[in-house]
Amino acid sequence: MKRYPAIFVDEILVATPKDFGWYGKGEGEGEGRYAPLKSAQSHERFRGDLSKILRLVLAGRTADARAAAPSQKTAQIAELPALDIRDLAGKPLTKADLAGRVVLVEFWATWCPPCRGTLAWLGELQKRHGAKIAVVTVAIESDAANVQQVMRELNLPVIAAMGTPELARSFGDISAVPTLFVFDRGGKTAGVFYGAPPALHAEAEALIARTFKRSS
């Protein structure tokens, strides 16, 4: 097997491709919580973790399930990493260019159907908040021509760039798309959202509103 999925129970991220030892295109295989998957011990560990989360969710204990999910124990980055990228038009973008604004960084892929919905929503956020926020969309594991096509079709007022394995690693564990990072005006991490669960928009917008209040 060359590729592993991200495993969700409802909106709760249980396992990422890295948990199975898969680290992205061109990166090869390595260690992970359930690697090597061919071993009986890894199968038992994965079944045990998945069963635990399923039981909690079915019992209505969503908060406990979220806290118990192994992937939630992955350390989040503390602040917006240094950037040295170019947008799709070739214009350079650095961390300094985003200073003083709430920054949203969305990792997505052209082969991810839910990503189009989140991109459209992020475009609306950019229009609504104007210069107070900066939305940066980073395409990973995607062909540049396909990324250009999606951005033309959606016609969004956001910064769009191609991602590299090095850039993705600087943000930590980018193992599911979409993944949305929210940074406050000082560049500190305010929150991270994995996948596109039903409550994503409401929860992210509430976080952004709180971030505005804290930094006003």
C-alpha positions in Angstrom: 0.0 0.0 0.0 1.4 3.4 -1.0 -1.0 5.7 0.7 -3.2 5.8 3.9 -6.2 7.8 4.7 -7.0 10.1 7.6 -9.6 8.3 9.8 -12.4 10.3 11.3 -15.3 9.3 13.6 -17.8 12.1 13.0 -15.6 15.2 13.2 -13.0 13.6 15.4 -9.6 12.9 13.8 -8.5 9.5 15.1 -5.6 8.7 12.8 -3.5 10.4 10.2 -1.4 8.9 7.3 1.7 9.6 9.5 0.2 7.3 12.2 0.5 4.4 9.6 4.1 5.3 8.7 3.3 7.3 5.5 4.8 10.7 5.3 3.8 12.2 2.0 4.7 12.0 -1.6 8.4 11.4 -2.1 9.1 11.1 1.6 9.0 7.3 2.0 7.8 5.3 5.0 8.8 5.8 8.6 7.7 5.1 12.1 4.1 5.8 13.2 1.7 4.8 15.9 0.4 1.9 13.8 3.5 1.2 11.8 4.3 -1.2 10.4 0.6 -1.9 9.7 1.4 -5.5 8.6 2.2 -6.4 12.2 -0.4 -7.9 14.5 0.5 -5.6 17.3 -0.2 -2.5 15.1 -3.6 -3.9 14.0 -4.5 -4.5 17.6 -3.4 -1.0 18.6 -5.4 0.6 15.8 -8.5 -1.5 16.5 -8.3 -0.6 20.2 -8.0 3.1 19.6 -10.8 3.2 17.1 -13.1 1.1 19.2 -12.6 3.4 22.2 -13.5 6.5 20.2 -16.5 4.8 18.6 -17.8 3.8 22.0 -17.5 7.3 23.4 -19.2 8.9 20.4 -22.1 6.4 20.4 -22.5 7.2 24.1 -22.8 10.8 23.3 -19.5 11.7 25.0 -18.1 13.7 22.2 -15.9 15.9 24.3 -14.3 12.8 26.0 -13.9 11.2 22.6 -12.1 14.3 21.2 -9.8 14.4 24.3 -9.0 10.7 24.0 -8.3 10.7 20.2 -4.6 9.8 19.8 -4.1 12.4 17.0 -5.2 15.2 19.3 -2.1 14.6 21.3 0.1 15.8 18.4 1.8 19.0 19.5 0.6 22.1 17.6 3.0 24.7 16.4 3.2 27.7 18.7 3.2 30.4 16.0 3.1 31.1 12.3 6.3 29.6 10.8 8.7 31.6 8.7 7.4 31.7 5.1 9.4 31.9 1.9 6.9 31.1 -0.9 5.5 32.6 -4.0 1.8 32.9 -4.9 0.5 31.5 -8.2 1.4 34.8 -10.0 5.0 34.5 -8.8 4.7 37.2 -6.1 6.8 36.5 -3.0 5.2 36.1 0.4 6.9 36.2 3.7 5.8 36.2 7.3 6.5 39.9 7.6 4.0 40.6 4.8 1.2 39.2 7.0 2.2 41.0 10.2 -0.6 42.8 12.1 -3.5 40.7 10.7 -5.3 37.6 11.8 -3.9 35.0 9.4 -5.7 31.9 8.2 -3.6 29.2 6.4 -5.6 26.5 4.7 -3.8 23.3 3.4 -5.9 21.7 0.7 -5.7 19.5 -2.4 -7.4 19.4 -5.8 -8.4 15.8 -5.3 -10.3 16.7 -2.0 -14.0 17.4 -2.7 -14.7 19.1 0.7 -11.8 21.4 0.1 -13.7 23.4 -2.6 -16.4 24.2 0.0 -13.9 25.4 2.5 -12.1 27.5 -0.1 -15.4 29.2 -1.1 -16.2 29.9 2.6 -12.7 31.3 3.2 -13.2 33.6 0.2 -16.4 34.9 1.8 -14.5 35.5 5.1 -11.8 37.5 3.3 -14.5 39.6 1.6 -16.3 40.2 4.9 -13.3 41.1 7.0 -11.2 42.8 4.4 -7.7 43.9 5.5 -8.2 42.7 9.1 -7.4 39.1 8.0 -5.2 37.4 5.4 -6.3 34.1 4.0 -3.4 32.0 2.5 -4.4 28.8 0.7 -1.6 26.2 0.2 -2.2 23.3 -2.3 -0.3 20.1 -1.5 0.0 16.9 -3.5 -1.6 18.7 -6.5 -0.6 19.6 -10.0 -0.1 23.3 -10.5 -2.3 23.4 -13.6 -5.2 21.9 -11.6 -4.7 24.3 -8.8 -4.7 27.2 -11.2 -8.0 25.9 -12.7 -9.7 25.6 -9.3 -8.7 29.1 -8.3 -9.9 30.5 -11.6 -13.3 28.7 -11.3 -13.8 29.9 -7.7 -12.4 33.4 -8.3 -11.5 34.0 -4.7 -9.8 37.1 -3.2 -7.2 35.0 -1.3 -3.5 34.3 -1.5 -3.0 31.0 -3.3 0.3 29.1 -3.4 1.8 25.7 -4.1 3.0 23.8 -1.0 6.1 21.8 -0.6 6.9 18.9 1.8 9.3 21.3 3.6 6.5 24.0 4.1 4.0 21.4 5.2 6.5 20.0 7.8 7.1 23.5 9.2 3.4 23.6 10.1 3.6 20.3 12.0 1.4 17.3 11.2 -0.4 18.1 7.9 -1.9 14.7 7.4 -5.5 15.5 6.5 -7.0 18.0 4.1 -8.4 20.4 4.5 -6.4 21.6 7.6 -7.0 25.2 8.7 -4.6 27.2 11.0 -5.7 30.4 12.6 -3.0 32.8 13.9 -3.7 35.9 15.9 -2.3 39.4 15.0 0.9 38.7 16.9 1.5 35.5 14.9 0.6 33.1 17.7 -1.4 30.0 17.0 -5.1 30.5 18.0 -6.4 27.2 16.8 -6.2 24.4 14.2 -9.1 22.6 12.5 -8.7 19.2 10.8 -11.0 18.1 8.0 -14.4 19.7 7.1 -16.9 18.6 9.8 -20.3 20.2 9.9 -19.4 22.6 12.7 -16.2 23.9 11.1 -17.5 27.2 9.8 -19.3 28.1 13.0 -16.4 27.1 15.3 -13.7 28.8 13.2 -15.7 32.0 12.9 -16.3 32.0 16.6 -12.5 31.6 17.2 -11.7 34.4 14.7 -14.2 36.7 16.6 -12.5 35.9 19.9 -9.1 36.5 18.4 -10.2 39.9 17.2 -11.4 40.8 20.7 -8.2 39.6 22.4 -6.0 41.6 20.1 -8.1 44.8 19.9 
